[in-house]
Amino acid sequence: MTQGAGQGPEVERTATLRDFRVPAYVHETGPYVHSSTHPGDVVPPSEEAYPEGYTPTQRDLPVINRGDTVQVTVDPVAAPAPQPATGKGPLYVVGDVHGYLDELLAALQEQGLVDSAGNWCAGTARLWFLGDFTDRGPDGIGVIDLVMRLSAEAAAAGGYCKALMGNHELLLLGAKRFGDTPVNSGAGTATFQAAWLLNGGQKTDMDRLQDHHLQWMARLDAVEEVDGHLLLHSDTTAYLDYGRSIEEVNDTVRETLTRNDADEVWDLFRKFTKRFSFRDEGGADAVRSLLDTYGGTRVVHGHSPIPYLLGEVGSEDGEDDRGPAVAEPHVYADGLAIAMDGGVTMAGKLLVRQLPLTN
């Protein structure tokens, strides 16, 4: 599909938190400028190559509060005893959830992965979450609790439920660990706390965040290859900065978090906020650079909402009741990339789909 045009003048604005001024960018169709110079594009080869004023502390994506989210009634039905099985079941992936627990339960139930009580009922099926469990939506900790529980239930039934590290996991970890500790953002001084708030951080999530949630997030893998699908969160080539194999990337990310250095974690978060590497001219080559290094025949990612990849951006203030028309994952970059973020924070769709895609 051809990307929408609608280019307009770039307007600079600032948002102040705790005497911390953050440059942000707005566009007539939303806060993104749809061009190859957008801060979310391919990771530059050096710090000097970052666009002037770049900082992931700017508000990343709009949150549209429509008040019409799907509500799922969960009946208090006792879960059947899990029946362990053998053999490899079908493979499913989940796009960005961002705290929308009810929508997640509805999407999982629609695909036959959980029952009406929210318990695993898919036997040997394999389920991968592509990251970004919290922020923007109402119940990020509830989402993490659900994924952790489903992991145990799926394993007992002979399947599995696993998750990848998203940039919002890094952001929440940083906000909890480092708070208002200044870090070098590449465009002045910033803090994790300010970035977290600007990018949809929810006080209720922080209040309910416990040590076992932090430990779980810190141990997540960043990249995996399953059945020829290279699974990752962000549509960026920045993963190549952290290793030449999947194992090396995952080890490097975990070691960085273990060292607990605020500037190192910030740099990791900043690179994982990059986006749109596969969208524009040369996008297919960017995908091939990842596939040639880590294996697989297709990249499957979240992070960048499909309405933004298509240029079909919904109204930021929620006046357009139609919302972005997202029904399925977006296949692009010469068929080498599959985008799974349906834009649930924009009143879009929380996508759960089986791989390979049949459409």
C-alpha distance (Angstrom), angle and dihedral (degrees) to the residues before:
residue distance angle dihedral
M1 . . .
T2 3.78 . .
Q3 3.77 114.8 .
G4 3.81 115.7 -116.0
A5 3.75 117.3 -105.8
G6 3.78 114.8 -152.0
Q7 3.78 95.3 138.2
G8 3.80 113.1 179.5
P9 3.76 140.6 168.9
E10 3.77 117.2 -62.0
V11 3.78 113.1 -122.4
E12 3.76 123.1 -163.6
R13 3.75 120.6 -142.4
T14 3.76 134.6 167.7
A15 3.78 134.2 -135.7
T16 3.79 118.0 -159.4
L17 3.81 123.5 -149.9
R18 3.79 121.4 167.6
D19 3.83 91.5 -16.4
F20 3.81 88.2 -51.9
R21 3.78 114.2 131.0
V22 3.77 116.1 -153.6
P23 3.79 123.5 -169.0
A24 3.76 113.3 -136.3
Y25 3.76 134.2 177.9
V26 3.76 130.4 -135.7
H27 3.77 132.1 -169.6
E28 3.77 131.5 -164.3
T29 3.82 88.5 -106.8
G30 3.79 95.7 42.1
P31 3.79 141.2 -54.6
Y32 3.79 93.8 -53.8
V33 3.76 126.8 86.7
H34 3.79 105.9 -146.6
S35 3.78 99.6 -139.0
S36 3.76 138.5 105.1
T37 3.80 90.2 -104.2
H38 3.80 93.7 63.4
P39 3.83 112.5 125.3
G40 3.78 89.2 -118.4
D41 3.78 94.4 63.2
V42 3.80 128.1 102.7
V43 3.79 115.2 -35.8
P44 3.81 108.2 -97.5
P45 3.81 117.5 -124.5
S46 3.79 93.4 -117.9
E47 3.79 141.4 21.6
E48 3.82 90.5 -108.5
A49 3.79 90.0 58.7
Y50 3.80 94.8 64.1
P51 3.82 111.8 111.2
E52 3.78 112.8 -96.8
G53 3.78 110.2 -87.7
Y54 3.80 94.6 15.1
T55 3.75 115.1 159.4
P56 3.79 131.5 146.3
T57 3.79 87.1 -141.0
Q58 3.77 88.9 83.6
R59 3.77 112.6 99.2
D60 3.77 101.7 -82.9
L61 3.81 104.6 -154.4
P62 3.79 135.1 -6.5
V63 3.76 122.3 -97.9
I64 3.78 113.8 -142.8
N65 3.79 112.5 -156.3
R66 3.80 101.6 -159.7
G67 3.77 98.6 155.8
D68 3.77 90.7 -138.2
T69 3.78 101.7 100.8
V70 3.77 119.0 145.0
Q71 3.78 113.7 -93.7
V72 3.78 117.9 -153.5
T73 3.78 121.5 -158.8
V74 3.79 109.5 -144.1
D75 3.76 112.7 -154.4
P76 3.81 115.7 -143.0
V77 3.78 93.1 -117.5
A78 3.77 118.0 154.5
A79 3.81 112.1 -114.5
P80 3.79 115.8 -114.9
A81 3.77 115.9 -113.8
P82 3.85 108.3 -89.3
Q83 3.77 115.0 -107.5
P84 3.80 111.8 -147.0
A85 3.79 112.9 -136.5
T86 3.76 138.6 179.8
G87 3.79 132.6 -128.4
K88 3.78 133.5 56.9
G89 3.79 113.9 -71.3
P90 3.81 130.6 -156.7
L91 3.81 119.5 -63.1
Y92 3.82 122.6 -121.0
V93 3.80 132.8 -179.5
V94 3.81 131.2 -159.2
G95 3.79 125.2 -152.0
D96 3.80 127.0 -142.6
V97 3.81 112.7 -41.4
H98 3.83 102.0 -176.4
G99 3.77 96.2 -171.6
Y100 3.81 98.3 -50.1
L101 3.79 96.2 133.4
D102 3.82 97.8 163.9
E103 3.79 92.3 51.2
L104 3.81 90.1 48.1
L105 3.81 92.8 52.3
A106 3.80 90.4 48.3
A107 3.82 92.6 50.1
L108 3.82 93.4 46.5
Q109 3.80 91.2 48.7
E110 3.81 91.0 48.3
Q111 3.81 88.9 57.3
G112 3.81 92.3 47.5
L113 3.80 94.6 -113.2
V114 3.81 98.0 119.1
D115 3.79 132.6 24.5
S116 3.79 128.2 -126.0
A117 3.81 89.6 -80.6
G118 3.80 92.3 54.7
N119 3.82 94.9 -107.9
W120 3.80 125.1 137.9
C121 3.80 110.3 -94.4
A122 3.81 102.0 159.6
G123 3.80 100.3 95.0
T124 3.81 110.9 -155.8
A125 3.81 95.5 3.3
R126 3.79 117.5 131.8
L127 3.80 119.7 -135.5
W128 3.81 128.0 -169.7
F129 3.80 125.5 -170.6
L130 3.81 112.6 -155.1
G131 3.81 96.6 -148.2
D132 3.82 139.5 -100.5
F133 3.79 100.8 100.5
T134 3.81 98.0 161.0
D135 3.82 143.6 41.8
R136 3.81 130.0 59.7
G137 3.82 94.7 32.6
P138 3.81 128.9 78.7
D139 3.83 104.0 -106.2
G140 3.78 116.5 28.4
I141 3.80 94.1 151.5
G142 3.79 89.5 51.2
V143 3.81 88.3 54.7
I144 3.81 91.9 51.3
D145 3.82 90.9 47.8
L146 3.81 90.1 51.3
V147 3.81 93.6 49.6
M148 3.79 91.5 48.3
R149 3.81 91.4 49.7
L150 3.80 93.7 46.4
S151 3.80 89.1 50.9
A152 3.80 90.1 61.0
E153 3.81 94.5 41.9
A154 3.81 94.1 47.8
A155 3.80 92.2 48.7
A156 3.81 90.3 51.6
A157 3.82 89.2 53.3
G158 3.81 94.1 49.8
G159 3.81 97.1 -100.6
Y160 3.77 131.3 86.5
C161 3.79 143.8 -128.3
K162 3.80 115.0 -157.1
A163 3.79 137.3 168.9
L164 3.80 141.2 -149.6
M165 3.79 131.1 -140.5
G166 3.80 114.9 -98.3
N167 3.78 128.6 -168.4
H168 3.82 90.1 -106.9
E169 3.80 90.7 58.0
L170 3.81 87.4 55.5
L171 3.79 89.8 46.5
L172 3.81 94.3 51.2
L173 3.81 91.9 45.2
G174 3.80 89.9 50.6
A175 3.80 94.0 47.1
K176 3.80 90.6 51.4
R177 3.81 96.4 43.5
F178 3.79 102.3 36.8
G179 3.82 106.4 19.6
D180 3.81 109.4 173.4
T181 3.81 95.6 -4.3
P182 3.82 105.6 135.3
V183 3.80 116.2 -115.7
N184 3.78 131.4 -173.7
S185 3.79 102.8 -106.0
G186 3.80 97.4 -176.4
A187 3.80 88.6 -111.1
G188 3.78 102.1 55.0
T189 3.76 134.0 -59.4
A190 3.79 119.8 -29.6
T191 3.79 139.9 163.6
F192 3.78 132.9 -141.4
Q193 3.79 90.1 -127.9
A194 3.80 92.8 57.5
A195 3.81 92.7 44.5
W196 3.80 91.2 49.0
L197 3.79 92.5 52.2
L198 3.79 93.1 45.8
N199 3.79 91.3 51.1
G200 3.78 98.5 52.2
G201 3.80 103.6 -78.3
Q202 3.80 111.3 174.0
K203 3.79 120.6 -144.9
T204 3.81 90.2 -148.5
D205 3.81 89.7 59.3
M206 3.80 92.6 49.9
D207 3.80 91.5 47.6
R208 3.83 91.5 52.7
L209 3.80 96.7 40.4
Q210 3.82 110.6 119.2
D211 3.79 135.3 -174.3
H212 3.80 94.0 -99.3
H213 3.82 90.1 55.2
L214 3.80 90.5 51.7
Q215 3.80 92.7 47.4
W216 3.79 91.2 49.1
M217 3.81 93.4 50.7
A218 3.82 93.4 45.8
R219 3.82 91.6 55.2
L220 3.80 97.1 50.7
D221 3.79 118.8 120.4
A222 3.79 119.2 -119.1
V223 3.83 98.6 -151.4
E224 3.80 136.0 20.7
E225 3.80 135.7 171.5
V226 3.81 116.8 -143.7
D227 3.80 125.8 172.8
G228 3.78 91.8 -20.7
H229 3.82 93.2 -48.0
L230 3.80 115.9 119.4
L231 3.80 102.9 -148.1
L232 3.80 120.5 -157.6
H233 3.77 137.9 143.7
S234 3.79 106.4 -128.0
D235 3.79 127.8 52.0
T236 3.79 92.4 -131.1
T237 3.78 139.0 107.1
A238 3.82 90.3 -133.2
Y239 3.80 89.8 106.1
L240 3.81 86.9 76.1
D241 3.82 88.1 67.9
Y242 3.80 90.2 66.5
G243 3.78 104.3 50.3
R244 3.79 149.3 -33.0
S245 3.78 94.7 -115.2
I246 3.79 135.2 43.6
E247 3.78 91.1 -113.7
E248 3.81 92.0 50.9
V249 3.81 92.8 49.7
N250 3.79 92.9 49.7
D251 3.80 92.6 45.8
T252 3.81 91.9 48.5
V253 3.80 92.9 50.8
R254 3.81 92.7 48.6
E255 3.81 92.4 46.0
T256 3.80 90.2 50.8
L257 3.79 91.1 54.0
T258 3.82 91.2 45.2
R259 3.82 92.1 55.6
N260 3.81 87.2 58.3
D261 3.80 94.9 -150.5
A262 3.81 110.1 157.0
D263 3.81 95.6 -147.1
E264 3.82 92.8 47.9
V265 3.80 92.7 49.5
W266 3.80 90.2 46.0
D267 3.80 91.1 53.6
L268 3.80 89.5 50.3
F269 3.80 91.1 49.4
R270 3.80 92.0 46.4
K271 3.79 93.4 53.4
F272 3.80 92.2 46.4
T273 3.83 89.5 55.1
K274 3.81 90.0 64.3
R275 3.77 114.1 111.5
F276 3.82 146.3 171.8
S277 3.81 94.5 46.8
F278 3.81 90.6 135.6
R279 3.81 98.3 39.9
D280 3.77 108.0 74.0
E281 3.78 136.3 45.6
G282 3.79 108.6 -39.8
G283 3.80 91.5 22.8
A284 3.79 94.1 124.9
D285 3.81 90.2 52.3
A286 3.81 89.5 51.3
V287 3.80 89.7 53.8
R288 3.80 90.9 47.9
S289 3.80 90.5 53.5
L290 3.80 88.5 60.6
L291 3.80 95.3 42.1
D292 3.81 92.4 47.8
T293 3.82 90.2 51.7
Y294 3.80 103.0 39.4
G295 3.80 104.0 21.7
G296 3.77 133.3 -118.5
T297 3.78 133.5 103.4
R298 3.83 99.6 -113.7
V299 3.78 136.4 29.3
V300 3.82 116.8 -133.2
H301 3.81 114.5 -165.4
G302 3.79 145.5 162.1
H303 3.82 126.7 -164.6
S304 3.83 101.4 86.8
P305 3.81 112.0 70.4
I306 3.79 113.3 -124.8
P307 3.84 92.4 -125.0
Y308 3.81 88.0 62.2
L309 3.79 93.3 46.3
L310 3.81 88.6 53.0
G311 3.80 96.7 39.5
E312 3.81 89.1 -118.7
V313 3.79 97.9 127.7
G314 3.79 120.4 176.2
S315 3.79 124.6 -135.9
E316 3.79 112.3 -75.8
D317 3.80 93.1 -148.3
G318 3.79 93.9 49.2
E319 3.83 96.0 -116.9
D320 3.80 91.6 128.3
D321 3.80 102.6 75.5
R322 3.78 92.7 -171.8
G323 3.79 93.6 71.7
P324 3.79 124.5 -164.6
A325 3.78 113.3 -40.1
V326 3.80 102.8 -123.0
A327 3.78 118.1 153.3
E328 3.79 105.0 147.8
P329 3.80 141.9 18.9
H330 3.81 115.4 -77.6
V331 3.81 117.0 -117.0
Y332 3.81 112.9 -160.3
A333 3.84 145.3 134.8
D334 3.81 92.6 78.7
G335 3.79 89.3 -44.7
L336 3.81 92.4 -59.9
A337 3.83 98.3 109.7
I338 3.79 132.7 55.7
A339 3.82 118.5 -164.6
M340 3.82 114.5 -153.1
D341 3.84 103.8 178.9
G342 3.79 103.3 104.1
G343 3.81 93.0 -176.9
V344 3.80 101.3 -105.8
T345 3.83 89.7 168.5
M346 3.81 88.0 59.4
A347 3.83 92.9 51.0
G348 3.79 87.5 -95.0
K349 3.80 124.1 126.6
L350 3.80 132.5 -66.7
L351 3.80 102.3 -134.7
V352 3.81 125.5 -144.5
R353 3.80 112.1 169.3
Q354 3.78 140.6 165.2
L355 3.80 119.4 -117.2
P356 2.93 134.0 -100.1
L357 3.79 93.8 43.4
T358 3.77 113.3 -122.1
N359 3.81 97.2 -156.4
